[in-house]
């Protein structure tokens, strides 16, 4: 046998009052009879989608500058690889294209996406290029070390 749900019911000993039934037993709470019944809280269901409070902004995912990212990665790789001078030139070129894209984005949206990353890629690429030139000059001046 199931018990009635928690709610206000006519008091068994006094018809002029209502008594709170908590779903298992009568409580000590009374109220005058005839007051409006408060509807039960809604049952749990699917979560509602988030809506920001008044005045809050919704933020989209930050845009990315793939050319700036690729340029920095290739420039760093050219320093680590060392003797392959082509990689530093490719890193400088990619970073330059990324910097151009960042400047275009800054002109249209006011946000320079990837500008510092592209600048770092250019600087690291130039450092790698200078190191490669120095390495080639050192090898040319010391051919006996390499059996030339």
Secondary structure, DSSP 4 states (H G I P E B T S, - for coil): -PPPPSEEEE-SS-TTEEEEE-SSSEEEEEEETTPPPPPPPPPP-SPPPP-PPTTPPPPPPPP--HHHHHHHHHHHHHHHH-S-HHHHHHHHHHHHHHHHHHHHHHHHHS--TTHHHHHHHHHHHHHHHHHHHHHHHHHHH-GGGGT-
